[in-house]
Amino acid sequence: MSERPEWVPEDWLLYSRGYDLGAEVPAGVRGAVDHTDPWVRVVAITLDAISGDFSRVDDLIEIASGTDDPHLIDCALRVFSQAGAPASMGRLAIFFDHPEYGVRVTAYQGAMMSAHLPLVRTLAASREGKDSEERSLIEVRISGMLETVEEAEFIVEMDEVLTDRAYMDKVNMRIKEIEIRHGPGKAVQFGEPLDVFALSAAIREFLDEEDPADWGGAISDLLDTLEGMLGVTTAGCMDDEVEPVLPRIMEVLAMMRRDPKLLKLRSGERSFFCHPVG
């Protein structure tokens, strides 16, 4: 296992920190996309992508496939899910059946963060053979892409009898409806073209719930997606128990609304740090 360098925070790209590396990266890291240390490669590729150079983003799948470091895999998949080209996005699916549970969960989250509609079919197919808890995690991600927060038609109730084939048919029908309504090739979240303001509104809906802490995972996923799209840091929005820190979240959402970079974004198109992807 490659050892994480001391200058990479132990919670880098996790829910409490995001992309914030803290201090300036050491000399020689930027541009070192072929370095022998996979951690240096991941950071270098990420920094290139943040600046709009996506030429080596596909290498993140190779790095994730060649290590058993769960944190390194998590970082590589998270960046790939939002910065990878649409033509390469299917490569994320190899991790849906990874032997490590934590890696599979990261891949499910990555599929949702990618907003890549064709990937939903593969994600839905990956439910087969998983236990009920893991199937539920997959369904939550599928629901986040195909329907509004209120609908929850793609989250199967414990007492509901629905075969894998019937679930796939249901997913395929919704994808077809979305493509007819909005056209093919659109990045999608909540059944509509990907939109920063819709993500922000969903976060506010969860914060208005009686106990926002019950929705910590969903809020964290949405904040991660917004951070990758815009490049606005979300550090401090979630505590170590994955519970939302409301004042900080409201501050970040207000900053996002005022950010002039929003003018660069187009509904239904993926972006990474405001650079168009694909």
Secondary structure by P-SEA (a helix, b strand, c coil): cccccccccccccccccccccccccccccccccccccaaaaaaaaaaaaaacccccccaaaaaaaccccaaaaaaaaaaaacccccccccccccccccccaaaaaaaaaaaaaaccccaaaaaaaacccccaaaaaaaaaaaaacccccccccccccccccccaaaaaaaaaaaaaaaaaaccccccccccccccaaaaaaaaaaaaaccccccaaaaaaaaaaaaaaacccccccccccccccaaaaaaaaaaaaaacccccccccccccccccccc
